[in-house]
Amino acid sequence: MKKTILFFSFLFLTSASFARVPLVNFDGQQVSYDELIAKPKTVIFLWTTWCPYCREEIAYLNKNDSLYSDIEIIYWNVGEDKLKVGRVVNAFKIKASITKNIILDIGRVITDKFPIVGFPTFLFFKNGKFVASENYLDEDLAKDIFGPSAREAPEE
């Protein structure tokens, strides 16, 4: 009985320690989830290196990042280390403006907060509040969720 209790205690403590794996950006600096979503318009793009649709989205966003200049896009990699992510960054020649927003979620913190059905997933936040989840991002969807961008706002 004691061995069983010790075994389950060990499992509990081990799994709890995985949950405490900090979020870090691609440069290795610790980041805060609350600070990441605090901007007026934030999109968290959940992706993995093995997902072909994620790779398509990364290529699209890398090419069209100026379309979303008024939205903070966080490139949240789920469960992979810097070496794997770095291969994609190099292969796709990802711009520094995107690389600075890559989050390495090795401990899969995001899956504790949201039910993720598949990849890619885009989570939309307004002023730190979750408002929508989709499997793609384009200009029309961004307008529907956030309203027109500053460059499209009608002049007064």
C-alpha positions in Angstrom: 0.0 0.0 0.0 2.8 2.4 0.9 4.5 1.7 -2.4 1.3 2.5 -4.3 0.9 5.8 -2.4 4.5 6.7 -3.0 4.2 5.8 -6.7 1.1 7.9 -7.2 2.6 10.8 -5.2 5.7 10.6 -7.5 3.5 10.7 -10.6 1.5 13.7 -9.2 4.7 15.6 -8.3 6.3 14.8 -11.6 3.3 15.9 -13.7 2.9 19.0 -11.6 6.6 19.9 -12.3 6.0 19.6 -16.1 3.1 22.0 -15.7 5.5 24.6 -14.3 7.8 24.6 -17.3 8.1 28.3 -18.1 7.1 29.9 -21.3 10.1 31.2 -23.2 10.5 33.1 -26.4 12.8 32.0 -29.3 15.7 33.9 -27.7 15.3 32.0 -24.4 13.7 34.8 -22.3 10.9 33.9 -20.0 7.5 35.4 -21.0 4.2 35.9 -19.3 0.9 34.6 -20.8 -1.0 37.6 -19.4 1.4 40.1 -20.9 1.3 38.3 -24.3 -2.5 38.7 -24.6 -2.8 42.2 -23.1 -2.6 44.2 -26.3 -5.9 45.6 -27.8 -5.6 43.1 -30.7 -3.8 39.9 -30.2 -3.8 36.6 -32.1 -2.1 33.5 -30.8 -1.2 31.2 -33.7 -0.8 27.7 -32.3 1.5 25.6 -34.5 3.9 22.7 -34.7 6.8 21.9 -37.1 5.3 18.6 -38.3 2.0 20.2 -39.4 1.9 20.9 -43.1 -1.0 23.4 -42.7 1.0 25.2 -40.0 3.9 25.5 -42.4 1.6 27.0 -45.1 0.3 29.5 -42.6 3.8 30.5 -41.5 4.8 31.0 -45.1 1.7 33.1 -45.7 2.2 35.2 -42.6 5.9 35.7 -43.3 5.1 37.0 -46.7 2.1 39.1 -45.7 3.0 40.3 -42.2 2.4 44.0 -43.2 -1.4 43.1 -43.7 -1.6 42.6 -39.9 0.6 45.4 -38.7 -2.0 46.6 -36.1 -2.4 43.1 -34.7 0.1 41.5 -32.3 0.6 37.9 -33.7 2.2 35.5 -31.3 3.6 32.4 -33.0 3.0 29.8 -30.2 4.8 26.5 -30.9 3.3 23.7 -28.9 5.6 21.1 -27.4 8.7 21.4 -29.4 12.2 22.6 -28.6 14.3 25.4 -30.1 16.2 23.1 -32.4 13.1 21.9 -34.2 11.6 25.3 -34.4 14.9 26.8 -35.6 14.9 24.4 -38.5 11.6 25.8 -39.7 12.7 29.4 -39.0 15.8 28.8 -41.2 14.0 26.8 -43.9 11.3 29.5 -44.4 13.7 32.4 -43.8 11.3 33.8 -41.2 11.6 37.5 -40.7 13.0 38.9 -37.4 9.7 40.7 -36.8 8.1 37.2 -36.6 11.0 35.4 -34.8 10.8 37.8 -31.9 7.2 36.7 -31.3 7.8 32.9 -31.3 6.9 31.3 -28.1 8.3 27.8 -27.2 5.6 26.1 -25.1 7.5 22.9 -24.3 5.3 22.2 -21.3 2.1 22.7 -23.3 0.7 25.4 -21.0 -1.7 26.5 -23.7 -3.5 23.2 -23.8 -4.4 23.6 -20.1 -6.1 26.9 -21.0 -7.9 26.0 -24.2 -9.3 22.9 -25.8 -7.1 22.5 -28.9 -8.7 20.2 -31.4 -6.0 20.5 -34.2 -3.3 22.5 -35.8 -3.2 25.3 -36.8 -5.4 27.1 -34.4 -5.7 30.8 -34.1 -6.9 32.3 -30.8 -8.2 35.9 -30.9 -8.0 38.3 -27.9 -9.2 41.8 -27.4 -7.6 43.7 -24.5 -6.7 40.4 -22.9 -10.1 38.8 -23.3 -10.6 35.7 -25.5 -13.1 36.3 -28.2 -12.8 33.6 -30.9 -11.0 30.6 -32.2 -10.4 29.7 -35.9 -8.2 27.4 -38.0 -7.1 30.2 -40.3 -6.3 33.9 -40.4 -7.1 36.3 -43.3 -7.9 40.0 -43.7 -11.7 39.5 -43.8 -11.7 37.4 -40.6 -9.4 39.9 -38.8 -11.9 42.7 -39.8 -14.9 40.7 -38.6 -13.3 40.0 -35.2 -11.3 43.2 -34.6 -12.9 45.8 -36.9 -11.1 47.8 -39.6 -7.4 48.4 -39.1 -6.1 51.9 -38.4 -5.1 52.4 -42.0 -8.6 51.5 -43.2 -10.5 53.6 -40.6 -12.6 56.3 -42.2 -11.3 59.8 -41.8 -13.3 62.2 -39.6 
